[in-house]
């Protein structure tokens, strides 16, 4: 049974394992090996994971005693953005991503009007998942630093 909970400081190594395992698989064939290596170093470092736990909303999905997925959200100006949602390959397609997303939405402050995320335009699997959960495309933007095109998606959280 999957349990989703708030990440704790002693989850850092397990969260890093999720990122270091999923990133090369998720982005193989979509971006260069250099992009993957740079992203692993930049976004999955111990310091970045610790910062997310301390300053944002970081949730983990636990199956027994194993962390099998994670999501990380943070404030960007006046908006909440889901920067990460990753599930270990052996646990994909089993509802872990949906459980993490549902818990992330529930963890947002009351009155949050929408949740944003960005995804590589080439990442059709992720886009399909997010669309199935109610996200819609907001805009596409080139990321010149990364050399990729990003799709921004939003989920209306009007709970009235």
C-alpha positions as CSV (number, residue, x, y, z in Angstrom):
1,X,0.0,0.0,0.0
2,X,1.3,3.4,-0.9
3,X,1.5,6.1,1.8
4,X,2.2,9.7,0.9
5,X,3.8,11.9,3.5
6,X,5.8,15.1,4.0
7,X,9.5,14.5,3.4
8,X,11.8,14.6,6.4
9,X,15.5,15.6,6.4
10,X,16.5,12.0,6.7
11,X,14.8,11.3,3.4
12,X,17.4,13.3,1.4
13,X,19.4,10.3,0.2
14,X,16.3,8.3,-0.8
15,X,14.9,11.3,-2.7
16,X,18.2,11.7,-4.5
17,X,18.1,8.0,-5.4
18,X,14.7,8.6,-7.0
19,X,16.0,11.5,-9.0
20,X,19.2,9.8,-10.0
21,X,17.3,6.7,-11.1
22,X,14.4,8.3,-12.9
23,X,16.0,11.2,-14.7
24,X,18.2,9.2,-17.1
25,X,15.2,7.0,-18.0
26,X,12.6,9.8,-18.3
27,X,14.8,12.0,-20.5
28,X,16.7,9.4,-22.6
29,X,16.2,10.2,-26.3
30,X,14.5,13.6,-25.5
31,X,17.6,15.6,-24.5
32,X,21.3,15.2,-24.7
33,X,23.4,13.2,-22.3
34,X,25.0,16.5,-21.3
35,X,21.6,17.9,-20.4
36,X,20.8,14.9,-18.2
37,X,24.2,15.0,-16.5
38,X,23.9,18.7,-15.8
39,X,20.3,18.3,-14.6
40,X,21.3,15.5,-12.2
41,X,24.1,17.7,-10.8
42,X,22.0,20.8,-10.5
43,X,18.6,19.7,-9.5
44,X,19.3,16.5,-7.5
45,X,22.2,17.6,-5.3
46,X,22.0,17.1,-1.6
47,X,21.8,20.9,-1.1
48,X,18.9,21.3,-3.5
49,X,16.9,18.4,-2.1
50,X,17.5,19.7,1.5
51,X,16.4,23.2,0.4
52,X,13.2,21.9,-1.1
53,X,12.3,20.0,2.0
54,X,13.0,23.0,4.2
55,X,11.5,25.8,2.0
56,X,8.8,24.2,-0.2
57,X,6.5,21.3,-0.1
58,X,8.3,18.0,-0.7
59,X,6.2,14.8,-0.5
60,X,7.3,11.2,-0.8
61,X,5.4,8.1,-1.7
62,X,6.4,5.1,0.5
63,X,5.7,1.4,-0.3
64,X,6.5,-0.6,2.8
65,X,9.8,0.9,3.9
66,X,11.0,2.0,0.4
67,X,10.5,5.6,-1.0
68,X,9.2,5.0,-4.5
69,X,8.2,8.5,-5.6
70,X,8.5,12.2,-4.8
71,X,7.1,15.5,-5.7
72,X,8.4,19.0,-5.0
73,X,6.5,22.3,-5.1
74,X,7.6,25.8,-4.5
75,X,6.5,29.4,-4.8
76,X,7.4,31.4,-7.9
77,X,6.3,35.0,-7.5
78,X,2.6,34.7,-6.6
79,X,2.2,31.1,-8.0
80,X,2.7,27.6,-6.7
81,X,4.7,25.5,-9.1
82,X,5.2,21.7,-9.1
83,X,8.9,21.4,-10.1
84,X,9.3,17.7,-9.7
85,X,7.1,14.6,-9.8
86,X,9.1,11.4,-10.3
87,X,8.3,7.7,-9.6
88,X,10.8,4.9,-9.7
89,X,10.4,3.0,-13.0
90,X,9.3,-0.3,-11.4
91,X,6.4,1.6,-9.6
92,X,5.1,3.6,-12.6
93,X,1.6,2.8,-13.8
94,X,0.4,1.8,-10.3
95,X,-1.2,5.0,-9.2
96,X,1.8,6.4,-7.3
97,X,2.0,9.6,-9.5
98,X,-1.7,10.3,-9.0
99,X,-1.4,9.7,-5.2
100,X,1.5,12.2,-5.1
101,X,-0.3,14.8,-7.2
102,X,-3.5,14.5,-5.1
103,X,-1.5,14.9,-1.9
104,X,0.4,17.8,-3.3
105,X,-2.9,19.6,-4.2
106,X,-4.2,18.9,-0.7
107,X,-1.0,20.3,0.9
108,X,-1.3,23.7,-0.9
109,X,-2.5,26.6,1.2
110,X,-6.3,27.2,1.2
111,X,-7.4,29.5,-1.5
112,X,-4.6,28.6,-4.0
113,X,-6.3,29.2,-7.3
114,X,-4.1,27.1,-9.6
115,X,-1.1,24.8,-9.7
116,X,1.5,25.3,-12.5
117,X,4.2,23.1,-13.9
118,X,6.5,23.0,-16.8
119,X,7.3,19.9,-18.9
120,X,9.5,19.3,-21.9
121,X,7.3,19.5,-25.0
122,X,8.9,16.3,-26.2
123,X,7.9,14.4,-23.0
124,X,4.6,13.0,-24.3
125,X,4.2,10.5,-21.5
126,X,4.3,13.2,-18.8
127,X,2.0,15.5,-20.8
128,X,-0.5,12.7,-21.2
129,X,-0.4,12.0,-17.5
130,X,-0.9,15.7,-16.6
131,X,-3.7,16.1,-19.1
132,X,-5.5,13.0,-17.7
133,X,-5.3,14.7,-14.3
134,X,-7.0,17.9,-15.6
135,X,-4.0,20.1,-16.4
136,X,-4.3,22.2,-19.6
137,X,-1.6,23.9,-21.7
138,X,-1.0,27.5,-20.8
139,X,1.9,28.4,-23.1
140,X,5.1,27.1,-24.7
141,X,8.4,28.8,-24.1
142,X,11.9,28.1,-25.3
143,X,14.5,27.7,-22.6
144,X,17.6,29.0,-24.3
145,X,19.8,28.0,-21.4
146,X,18.7,24.4,-21.6
147,X,18.2,24.4,-25.4
148,X,14.7,22.9,-25.1
149,X,11.1,23.9,-25.5
150,X,8.9,23.9,-22.4
151,X,5.2,23.6,-22.1
152,X,3.7,25.3,-19.1
153,X,0.5,23.6,-17.8
154,X,-2.0,24.7,-15.2
155,X,-4.6,23.0,-13.1
156,X,-7.6,25.1,-11.9
157,X,-8.0,24.5,-8.2
158,X,-11.3,26.4,-7.8
159,X,-12.8,24.2,-5.2
160,X,-16.2,25.9,-5.1
